[in-house]
C-alpha cells in the first residue's frame, strides 16, 4: 500500500489591478509579505487581478510594523494596521478583504502622491475624463479631486512601499526623489523578503540614480532566482521650499536589459559587465563630480535602458576625451569604463540581440596594433584618434587606420635602429589591415557602420597603456 498523500492546506488571496502601475505593484508585494512573510508565496497574473497562494502562515503584527517603521509612519498610517484603542492588529479585516476579492467592507482612506503620482491632487489621474474635477488647479481647494480607497488596499500599498528602493538627486534648485519596485513574470514565487540595497543618491540626476538602483537590484535578486522583467517608479520633483513642480509614474523601461539578463544569467561575463556598470555609477555619485563625467554616466544610463547605437557612440566619444584630460579623477573614469576587451564584446552582443542586427566582428590583431601605434603615453594621440572618429564611411576609416599603424611601425623601426622606408611600413600596414577590407561589404549600412566603428574604437581604447591615472 502506498502512503496517502499529505494534503497541505493552501490560502488564496486576490489583488485587483487599478492600472496605476506603481500603486498596483506596491499592493501586490505588500499583500505577499502581509500574509506569507518569509514563507513562499506563489503569484500568478490572472489578467484583472493577481492570485496569491501558499501554505497558511501564522503572522505577527509586530513584524509588519517593524518592516514599515522605516517609512516614518504617521499615526494615521499606523491606524491602517492596528486599532489605536485596542492595540489589536486588523488581521480579520485584512484577510477577509483580500480573500473576498475586495468585496469586504472597509473605511475609506485618501490616496496621496507618494503611493502613485497618478493620484496626485491637481493635474494627474489614471482616468482624468471620468472625474474631470481633478484637473482643477490646486488653488481651488476642490475636495472632489481626492481619490479614496478602502483602508485594506492602502495598508498593503504602504507595506509594499517599504520594500521600494529610493533614488534621489539634490541641487540648490530642486529635489528629485524616485521610488522603485521590481516587477516579475506572469507566474513567479517570492520566498523570503525582497532584500536588496534601497538607497541611491547620484549627482548626475534622479534618473541616473534610478538606473543605478535597478542594476543593483538585478544583481542582488539573481541569487533568489526571481525573474525581474522591468521596474516601476514613482517620481516627485520638488522646489527648494518643498512645493511639487513635476511628477510622473510608470515603467522604467528596462525590459530589454532584464530579458537579456535572464537569458544569460549564468554567463560570468555579463554578470561582470553589470557589476562594472554598477561600480561606474557608484564611483561617480558625488556632488563634486566633473560635469563631463556626469554627461558620460547619463549616456551610460541611457544605454542600460535602451541598449542603442546612439548611446554607445556618445559613450565612446566622451570616454576618449576624458582619457586625454589632466584631471586624474576624470581620466580614471574614462580609462576604467569598458576597460576590457571582453566587456566591449559583450556590449556588441547586447546590441545585436536586442536590436536584431548583425555587427561584423572586430579583428583583435588590428585593434591591438592600432592601440600600440597611437602611443597613448605621448601627447598628440588625440588628433589621430579624432580623424578615425570623423570618418563618415569605411573607406575613409581604413585609410586612417593604415596611416596610423604605418606611422607606428615606422617609429618602432627608427627606435630599434632599422633602416627601412616609410613606404615599406605602409605596405606592412596594408597587409595587416587586409582582414578589415574583407568585411567592407557588411558595413554599407550607415547604422551598422556607426555601431561597428564605435565598438571598434572602444576595443582600441580598452587596450590603451597610459601613464599613471
For each residue, the residues with C-beta under 8 A, 3 or more apart:
1:
2:
3:
4:
5:
6:
7:
8: 55
9: 55 56
10: 53 54 55 56
11: 35 53 54 55 56 99
12: 51 52 53 99
13: 31 35 51 52 53 98 99
14: 49 50 51 52 98 99 101 102
15: 24 27 28 31 49 50 52 98 156
16: 48 49 101 102
17: 24 48 49 50
18: 23 24 126
19: 24 126 127
20: 23 24 116 118 119 126 249
21: 24 25 116 183 232 249 250 251
22: 25 26 115 116 117 118 179 181 232 233 234 249 250
23: 18 20 26 27 111 115 116 118 119 157
24: 15 17 18 19 20 21 27 28
25: 21 22 28 29 160 181 183 232
26: 22 23 29 30 115 116 156 157 158 159 160 161 164 181
27: 15 23 24 30 31 153 156 157 160
28: 15 24 25 31 32 43 50 52 156 160
29: 25 26 32 33 159 160 163 181 190 194
30: 26 27 33 34 155 156 157 158 159 160 161 162 163
31: 13 15 27 28 34 35 52 98 156 159 160
32: 28 29 35 36 41 43 52 190
33: 29 30 36 37 64 67 159 160 163 190 193 194
34: 30 31 59 64 94 155 156 159
35: 11 13 31 32 41 52 54 57 59 95 98
36: 32 33 39 40 41 52 54 57 190
37: 33 57 59 63
38: 191 192 193
39: 36 54 55 57 191
40: 36 54 55 189 190 191
41: 32 35 36 52 53 54 189 190 191
42: 52 53 54 187 188 189
43: 28 32 50 51 52 184 187 188 189 190
44: 50 51 53 186 187
45: 50 186 187
46: 49 50 51
47:
48: 16 17
49: 14 15 16 17 46 101
50: 14 15 17 28 43 44 45 46
51: 12 13 14 43 44 46
52: 12 13 14 15 28 31 32 35 36 41 42 43 98
53: 10 11 12 13 41 42 44
54: 10 11 35 36 39 40 41 42 57
55: 8 9 10 11 39 40
56: 9 10 11
57: 35 36 37 39 54
58:
59: 34 35 37 63 64 91
60: 63 64
61: 64 65 81 82 88 89 91
62: 65 66
63: 37 59 60 66 67
64: 33 34 59 60 61 67 68 81 89 159
65: 61 62 68 69 78 81 82
66: 62 63 69
67: 33 63 64 70 159 162
68: 64 65 71 73 77 81 158 159 161 162
69: 65 66 72 73
70: 67 162
71: 68 77 158 161 162
72: 69
73: 68 69 77 78 158
74: 77 78
75: 78 79 84
76: 79 80
77: 68 71 73 74 80 158
78: 65 73 74 75 81 82 84
79: 75 76 82 83 84
80: 76 77 90 109 151 154 155 158
81: 61 64 65 68 78 89 90 155
82: 61 65 78 79 87 88 89 90
83: 79 86 87 88 90
84: 75 78 79 87
85:
86: 83
87: 82 83 84
88: 61 82 83
89: 61 64 81 82
90: 80 81 82 83 93 94 152 155
91: 59 61 94 95
92: 95 96
93: 90 96 97 104 106 152
94: 34 90 91 97 98 152 155 156
95: 35 91 92 98 99
96: 92 93 99 100 104
97: 93 94 100 102 104 106 150 152 153
98: 13 14 15 31 35 52 94 95 102 152 156
99: 11 12 13 14 95 96 104
100: 96 97 103 104
101: 14 16 49
102: 14 16 97 98 150 153
103: 100
104: 93 96 97 99 100 150 152
105: 150
106: 93 97 150 151 152
107: 150 151
108: 148 149 150 151
109: 80 148 149 150 151 154
110: 146 147 148
111: 23 115 116 119 146 147 148 149 154
112: 115 119 120
113: 116 117 119 120 121 124 234 236 244 247
114: 161 179 234 236
115: 22 23 26 111 112 119 154 157 158 161 234
116: 20 21 22 23 26 111 113 119 234 249
117: 22 113 120 124 234 235 236 247 248 249
118: 20 22 23 124 125 126 249
119: 20 23 111 112 113 115 116 124 125 126 147
120: 112 113 117 123 124 244 247
121: 113 134 138 145 146
122: 134 136 137 138 145
123: 120 134 135 137
124: 113 117 118 119 120 128 134 247
125: 118 119 128 130 131 134 135 147
126: 18 19 20 118 119
127: 19 130 131
128: 124 125 131 132 134 135
129: 132
130: 125 127
131: 125 127 128 134 144 145
132: 128 129 135
133: 136 142 144 145
134: 121 122 123 124 125 128 131 144 145 147
135: 123 125 128 132
136: 122 133 140 142 145
137: 122 123 140
138: 121 122
139:
140: 136 137
141:
142: 133 136 145
143: 146
144: 131 133 134
145: 121 122 131 133 134 136 142
146: 110 111 121 143
147: 110 111 119 125 134
148: 108 109 110 111
149: 108 109 111 153 154
150: 97 102 104 105 106 107 108 109 153 154
151: 80 106 107 108 109 154 155
152: 90 93 94 97 98 104 106 155 156
153: 27 97 102 149 150 156 157
154: 80 109 111 115 149 150 151 157 158
155: 30 34 80 81 90 94 151 152 158 159
156: 15 26 27 28 30 31 34 94 98 152 153 159 160
157: 23 26 27 30 115 153 154 160 161
158: 26 30 68 71 73 77 80 115 154 155 161 162
159: 26 29 30 31 33 34 64 67 68 155 156 162 163
160: 25 26 27 28 29 30 31 33 156 157 163 164 181
161: 26 30 68 71 114 115 157 158 164 179
162: 30 67 68 70 71 158 159
163: 29 30 33 159 160 181 193 194 198
164: 26 160 161 179 180 181 198 234
165: 179 180 181 196 197 198 199 200 213 216 217
166: 177 178 179 180 198 199 200 213
167: 177 178 179 180 200 201 202 206 209 210 212 213
168: 175 176 177 178 199 200 201 206 209
169: 175 176 201 202 203 204 205 206 208 209
170: 174 175 176 201
171: 174 175
172: 240
173: 239 240
174: 170 171 237 238 239 240 245
175: 168 169 170 171 237 238 239 240
176: 168 169 170 205 206 235 237
177: 166 167 168 206 235 236 237 238
178: 166 167 168 206 207 209 210 233 234 235
179: 22 114 161 164 165 166 167 233 234 235
180: 164 165 166 167 210 213 214 217 231 232 233 252
181: 22 25 26 29 160 163 164 165 231 232 233
182: 194 217 221 226 228 230 231
183: 21 25 228 229 230 231 232 251
184: 43 188 226 227 228 229
185: 188 227 229
186: 44 45
187: 42 43 44 45
188: 42 43 184 185 226 227
189: 40 41 42 43
190: 29 32 33 36 40 41 43 194 226
191: 38 39 40 41 224
192: 38 195 224
193: 33 38 163
194: 29 33 163 182 190 221
195: 192 220
196: 165 216 217 220 221
197: 165 200 213 216 217 220
198: 163 164 165 166
199: 165 166 168
200: 165 166 167 168 197 209 210 212 213 216 285
201: 167 168 169 170 209 285
202: 167 169 205 206 208 209 212 281 284 285 297
203: 169 284 285 286 287 289 294
204: 169 208 209 284 289 294 297 298 301
205: 169 176 202 208 209 298
206: 167 168 169 176 177 178 202 209 210 235 237
207: 178 210 211 298 301
208: 169 202 204 205 211 212 281 297 298 301
209: 167 168 169 178 200 201 202 204 205 206 212 213 285
210: 167 178 180 200 206 207 213 214 231 233 235 252
211: 207 208 214 215 252 254 281 301 304 305
212: 167 200 202 208 209 215 216 278 281 282 285 301
213: 165 166 167 180 197 200 209 210 216 217
214: 180 210 211 217 218 231 252 254 304
215: 211 212 218 219 274 277 278 281 304
216: 165 196 197 200 212 213 219 220 278
217: 165 180 182 196 197 213 214 220 221 228 231
218: 214 215 221 222 228 257 258 261 274
219: 215 216 222 271 274 275 278
220: 195 196 197 216 217 223
221: 182 194 196 217 218 224 226 228
222: 218 219 225 265 271
223: 220
224: 191 192 221
225: 222
226: 182 184 188 190 221
227: 184 185 188 262
228: 182 183 184 217 218 221 231 258 261 262
229: 183 184 185 255 258 259 262
230: 182 183 251 252 253 254 255 258
231: 180 181 182 183 210 214 217 228 251 252 254
232: 21 22 25 180 181 183 249 250 251 252
233: 22 178 179 180 181 210 249 250 251 252
234: 22 113 114 115 116 117 164 178 179 249
235: 117 176 177 178 179 206 210 246 247 248 249
236: 113 114 117 177 244 246 247
237: 174 175 176 177 206 244 245 246 247
238: 174 175 177 242 243 244 245
239: 173 174 175 242 243 244 245
240: 172 173 174 175
241:
242: 238 239
243: 238 239
244: 113 120 236 237 238 239 247
245: 174 237 238 239
246: 235 236 237
247: 113 117 120 124 235 236 237 244
248: 117 235
249: 20 21 22 116 117 118 232 233 234 235
250: 21 22 232 233
251: 21 183 230 231 232 233 255
252: 180 210 211 214 230 231 232 233 305
253: 230 305 306
254: 211 214 230 231 257 258 304 305
255: 229 230 251 258 259
256: 259 260 305 306 307 354
257: 218 254 260 261 304 305 307
258: 218 228 229 230 254 255 261 262
259: 229 255 256 262 263 354
260: 256 257 263 264 270 307 350 353 354
261: 218 228 257 258 264 265 270 274
262: 227 228 229 258 259 265
263: 259 260
264: 260 261 267 270
265: 222 261 262 270 271
266:
267: 264 270 271
268: 271 272
269: 272 273 342 343 345 346
270: 260 261 264 265 267 273 274 346
271: 219 222 265 267 268 274 275
272: 268 269 275 276 342 343
273: 269 270 276 277 343 346 347
274: 215 218 219 261 270 271 277 278
275: 219 271 272 278 279
276: 272 273 279 280 338 343
277: 215 273 274 280 281 300 304
278: 212 215 216 219 274 275 281 282
279: 275 276 282 283
280: 276 277 283 284 297 300 333 336 337
281: 202 208 211 212 215 277 278 284 285 297 300 301
282: 212 278 279 285
283: 279 280 333 336
284: 202 203 204 280 281 289 293 294 296 297 333
285: 200 201 202 203 209 212 281 282 289
286: 203 289
287: 203
288:
289: 203 204 284 285 286 293 294
290: 293 294 327 329 330
291: 294 295
292: 295 296 318 321 322 325 330
293: 284 289 290 296 297 322 330 333
294: 203 204 284 289 290 291 297 298
295: 291 292 298 299 318
296: 284 292 293 299 300 315 318 319 322 333 334 337
297: 202 204 208 280 281 284 293 294 300 301
298: 204 205 207 208 294 295 301 302
299: 295 296 302 303 311 314 315 318
300: 277 280 281 296 297 303 304 311 315 337
301: 204 207 208 211 212 281 297 298 304 305
302: 298 299 305 306 308 311
303: 299 300 306 307 308 311 312 315
304: 211 214 215 254 257 277 300 301 307
305: 211 252 253 254 256 257 301 302
306: 253 256 302 303 311
307: 256 257 260 303 304 311 350 351 354 355
308: 302 303 311 312 351 355
309: 312 313 351 355 447 450 451 454
310: 313 314
311: 299 300 302 303 306 307 308 314 315
312: 303 308 309 315 316 347 351 451 454 455 458
313: 309 310 316 317 450 451 453 454
314: 299 310 311 317 318
315: 296 299 300 303 311 312 318 319 337 338 454 458
316: 312 313 319 320 389 454 457 458 461
317: 313 314 320 321 389
318: 292 295 296 299 314 315 321 322 334
319: 296 315 316 322 323 334 337 338 458 461
320: 316 317 323 324 334 382 385 389 457 461
321: 292 317 318 324 325 334 382
322: 292 293 296 318 319 325 330 331 333 334 335
323: 319 320 331 334 335 376 461 464 466
324: 320 321 331 334 381 382
325: 292 321 322 330 331 334
326: 331
327: 290 330 331
328: 331 332 468 469
329: 290 332 333
330: 290 292 293 322 325 327 333 334
331: 322 323 324 325 326 327 328 334 335 466 469
332: 328 329 335 336 469
333: 280 283 284 293 296 322 329 330 336 337
334: 296 318 319 320 321 322 323 324 325 330 331 337
335: 322 323 331 332 339 464 466 469
336: 280 283 332 333 339
337: 280 296 300 315 319 333 334
338: 276 315 319 343 344 347 458 461 462
339: 335 336 343 462
340: 343 344 462
341: 344 345 364 367 459 462 463
342: 269 272 345 346
343: 269 272 273 276 338 339 340 346 347 462
344: 338 340 341 347 348 362 455 458 459 462
345: 269 341 342 348 349 362 459
346: 269 270 273 342 343 349 350
347: 273 312 338 343 344 350 351 455 458
348: 344 345 351 352 359 362 455
349: 345 346 352 353
350: 260 307 346 347 353 354
351: 307 308 309 312 347 348 354 355 357 359 451 455
352: 348 349 355 356 357 358 359
353: 260 349 350 356
354: 256 259 260 307 350 351
355: 307 308 309 351 352
356: 352 353
357: 351 352 447 448 451
358: 352 442 448
359: 348 351 352 448 451 452 455
360: 439 442 443 448 452
361: 439
362: 344 345 348 367 452 455 456 459
363: 366 367 435 436
364: 341 367 368 459
365: 368 369 432 435
366: 363 369 370 401 405 432 433 435 436
367: 341 362 363 364 370 371 456 459 460 463
368: 364 365 371 372 463
369: 365 366 372 373 405 408 432
370: 366 367 373 374 401 404 405 408 460
371: 367 368 374 376 460 461 463 464 465
372: 368 369 375 408
373: 369 370 404 405 407 408 409 411
374: 370 371 381 384 385 404 408 460 464
375: 372 378 381 408 411
376: 323 371 381 464 465 466
377: 465 466 467
378: 375 381
379:
380: 383 384
381: 324 374 375 376 378 384 385
382: 320 321 324 385 386
383: 380 386 387
384: 374 380 381 387 388 400 404
385: 320 374 381 382 388 389 457
386: 382 383 389 390
387: 383 384 390 391 400
388: 384 385 391 397 400 401 404 453 457
389: 316 317 320 385 386 453 457
390: 386 387
391: 387 388 394 396 397 400 453
392: 396
393: 396 397 449
394: 391 397 398 440 443 449
395: 398 399 440
396: 391 392 393 399 400
397: 388 391 393 394 400 401 453
398: 394 395 401 402 433 436 437 440
399: 395 396 402 403
400: 384 387 388 391 396 397 403 404
401: 366 370 388 397 398 404 405 429 433 436
402: 398 399 405 406 426 429 430 433
403: 399 400 406 407 429
404: 370 373 374 384 388 400 401 407 408
405: 366 369 370 373 401 402 408 409 429 432 433
406: 402 403 409 410 422 425 426 428 429
407: 373 403 404 410 411 425
408: 369 370 372 373 374 375 404 405 411 412
409: 373 405 406 412 413 425 428 429
410: 406 407 413 414 420 422 425
411: 373 375 407 408 414 415
412: 408 409 415 416
413: 409 410 416 418 420 425
414: 410 411 417 418
415: 411 412
416: 412 413
417: 414
418: 413 414
419:
420: 410 413 424 425
421: 424 425
422: 406 410 425 426
423: 426 427
424: 420 421 427 428
425: 406 407 409 410 413 420 421 422 428 429
426: 402 406 422 423 429 430
427: 423 424 430 431
428: 406 409 424 425 431 432
429: 401 402 403 405 406 409 425 426 432 433
430: 402 426 427 433 434
431: 427 428 434
432: 365 366 369 405 428 429 435
433: 366 398 401 402 405 429 430 436 437
434: 430 431 437 438
435: 363 365 366 432 438 439
436: 363 366 398 401 433 439 440
437: 398 433 434 440
438: 434 435
439: 360 361 435 436 442 443
440: 394 395 398 436 437 443
441: 444
442: 358 360 439 448
443: 360 394 439 440 448 449 452
444: 441 448 449
445: 448 449
446: 449 450
447: 309 357 450 451
448: 357 358 359 360 442 443 444 445 451 452
449: 393 394 443 444 445 446 452 453
450: 309 313 446 447 453 454
451: 309 312 313 351 357 359 447 448 454 455
452: 359 360 362 443 448 449 455 456
453: 313 388 389 391 397 449 450 456 457
454: 309 312 313 315 316 450 451 457 458
455: 312 344 347 348 351 359 362 451 452 458 459
456: 362 367 452 453 459 460
457: 316 320 385 388 389 453 454 460 461
458: 312 315 316 319 338 344 347 454 455 461 462
459: 341 344 345 362 364 367 455 456 462 463
460: 367 370 371 374 456 457 463 464
461: 316 319 320 323 338 371 457 458 464
462: 338 339 340 341 343 344 458 459
463: 341 367 368 371 459 460
464: 323 335 371 374 376 460 461
465: 371 376 377
466: 323 331 335 376 377 469
467: 377
468: 328
469: 328 331 332 335 466
